[in-house]
């Protein structure tokens, strides 16, 4: 082990604001819509436990959705667009050769002085974005605010008529990472792990661009969650009982159950919006944090842990105090 120490606990960095955007089209899943599926669907998805999902229209591009989530995050943080030094956008569902979505999102937002670029990491993209932003702020003492935006159109990466179509949705989430004066509060740690040996666990290949999962996905992902929790808790010198909220990338209902059981996480502290928003890729963590901050569940002093897994194979998480 070469990562026994939390990365950011004395950095003064903190997540100062959250925002989200959901496409206008909300589709309700009816029990009669649930197809029989195949052996992989049974192993990975199981029963249909998503009641509704958002599907983006043609004009609701990653930049369009990202701008609206970013504005909400900046407003909550009390940061102006002209104060943003860096914008990192995570997206895997609409990847293209060039141009990237980040610079265009910054342009539409009015962050003309910010450096902007994209990251991927599949569904771990928000963790990737925050860790990248923290690294930049740590090496640029003149920079104070970074904007991390995760914007996905997952509905475009599933085969029409499949069971997978019923459990994925579109959304954008955003967070402002700011340099503050506090020490033990704010961002404590981030960890992102890549394991190329697992590259075939989840794939999206041309020409269709539809997602395909290995039937052992839940077992592999649960193992990654177990390793991640052990390493991050050890690095920070805490236990799972010390954490107020576990906000994971949702994956599937099957995975939720496996992770909670392996790690002994009480259901009331394991928070997703999977049943009403579906799996929204890298946007899944920031949209939940944004909803929690607005409905009063997320309070000053709460300790949050955000574990994620993603194709590549990646797994990673954030640990921070609000």
Buried (B, 14 or more C-beta within 10 A) or exposed (E): EEEEEBBBBEBBBBBBBBBBBBBEBEBEBEEEEBEEBEEBBBBBBBEBBBBEBBBBEEEBBBBBBBBBBBBBBBEBBEBEBEBBBBBBBBBBBBEEEEEBBBBBBBBBBBBEEBBBBBBBBBBBBBBBBBBBBBBBBBEBEEBBBBBBBBBBBBBBBBEEEBBBBBBBBBBBBBBBBBBBEEEEBBBBBBBBBBBEEBEEBBEBEEEEEBBBBBEBBBBBBBBBBBEBBEBBBBBBEBEBEEBBBBBBBBBBBBBBBBBBEEBEBEEEBBBBBBBBBBBBBBBBBBBBBBBBBBEEBBEEEBBBBBBBBBBBBBBBBBBBBB
